[in-house]
Amino acid sequence: MKSLQRILYVEDEPDIQTIARIALETVGGFTVEICGSGAEAIECVDRFAPDLILLDVMMPDMDGPATLAALRSHSGAADIPVVFITANVQTPEVEAYRALGAAGVIAKPFDPMKLAAMIREIWTRTHG
């Protein structure tokens, strides 16, 4: 099984970007790249070559599902697992995100001390 080391997090809120970076790098030991928009993520994905993409659902201009669709049509990112992070975690929404191809869904607000473990659990479940 390939190890999870590099995470691209697409999030438009600066405070959440900071908390997530600290949680993923310091607690999780991951290498993290933060993008503030879907368009930025599409430009960055080939250069950064992430193992996994964390994707905020609610973003201006290009939301999470639109970003996922664009990444899936991008040759370098077509097979990278995506985990949505969202406050919308009712069963119909989670089912819709999974139908789009998401490997998992993490609820906002997330516990920074548990974020890396939640991501590892999704990684193990989908790559184990």
C-alpha positions in Angstrom: 0.0 0.0 0.0 1.3 3.5 -0.9 1.9 5.7 2.1 0.0 8.9 2.6 2.5 11.8 2.7 1.4 14.7 0.6 -1.9 16.5 1.1 -3.3 19.3 -1.0 -6.0 21.2 0.9 -8.3 23.5 -1.0 -9.9 26.0 1.4 -10.9 29.6 0.9 -11.0 30.6 4.6 -7.5 31.8 5.9 -8.2 30.8 9.5 -9.2 27.3 8.6 -6.1 27.1 6.3 -3.8 27.9 9.2 -5.5 25.5 11.6 -5.5 22.7 9.1 -1.8 23.2 8.1 -0.8 23.1 11.8 -2.9 20.0 12.4 -1.7 18.1 9.3 1.9 19.1 9.5 2.6 19.1 13.2 0.2 16.5 14.5 0.0 14.4 11.3 3.5 14.7 9.9 2.2 15.3 6.4 3.6 17.6 3.7 0.8 20.1 3.0 0.1 22.5 0.2 -2.8 25.0 0.7 -4.8 26.4 -2.2 -7.4 29.1 -1.7 -9.6 28.2 -4.7 -10.5 25.5 -7.1 -8.7 27.2 -9.9 -5.5 27.5 -7.9 -5.7 23.8 -7.0 -6.0 22.9 -10.7 -2.9 25.0 -11.4 -1.0 23.5 -8.4 -1.9 19.8 -8.6 0.7 18.7 -11.1 3.6 20.6 -9.5 2.7 19.4 -5.9 1.7 15.8 -6.9 -0.4 15.1 -3.8 -1.4 11.7 -2.6 -4.7 13.0 -1.4 -6.8 16.2 -1.9 -8.9 17.7 0.9 -11.6 19.8 -0.7 -13.9 22.4 0.9 -17.4 22.2 -0.5 -18.5 25.8 -0.1 -16.1 28.1 -2.0 -16.8 31.2 -4.2 -16.5 30.9 -8.0 -15.8 27.2 -8.2 -17.3 25.1 -5.4 -15.9 21.7 -4.2 -18.0 19.5 -6.6 -17.1 21.7 -9.6 -13.4 21.6 -8.5 -13.6 17.8 -8.2 -15.1 17.5 -11.7 -12.3 19.7 -13.1 -9.6 17.7 -11.3 -11.1 14.4 -12.6 -10.8 15.7 -16.2 -7.2 16.8 -15.5 -4.9 14.0 -16.5 -2.5 14.4 -13.6 -5.2 14.4 -11.0 -7.8 11.9 -12.3 -7.0 9.2 -9.8 -6.0 11.2 -6.7 -8.4 10.4 -3.9 -10.5 13.4 -2.7 -12.0 13.9 0.7 -14.6 16.7 1.1 -14.6 18.9 4.2 -18.0 20.5 4.8 -20.5 21.6 7.4 -23.2 19.9 5.2 -23.0 16.3 6.5 -26.6 15.2 6.4 -27.0 11.8 4.8 -28.3 13.0 1.4 -25.3 15.4 1.1 -22.8 12.8 2.1 -24.3 10.3 -0.3 -24.2 12.9 -3.1 -20.5 13.6 -2.4 -19.7 9.9 -2.5 -21.7 9.6 -5.7 -19.3 12.2 -7.2 -16.4 10.0 -6.3 -15.3 11.3 -2.9 -13.3 8.8 -0.8 -14.8 10.3 2.3 -16.4 13.3 4.0 -15.1 15.1 7.1 -17.4 17.4 9.1 -16.6 21.1 9.8 -15.8 22.2 12.3 -13.2 19.5 12.6 -11.1 18.7 15.7 -7.5 19.7 14.7 -6.1 17.0 17.0 -8.1 14.3 15.2 -8.0 15.6 11.6 -4.9 13.6 10.6 -6.3 10.4 12.2 -9.6 10.8 10.3 -7.7 11.3 7.0 -5.5 8.2 7.7 -8.6 6.2 8.5 -10.2 7.1 5.1 -6.9 6.4 3.4 -6.6 3.0 5.0 -10.2 2.1 4.2 -9.8 3.1 0.5 -6.3 1.8 0.0 -6.1 -1.1 2.4 
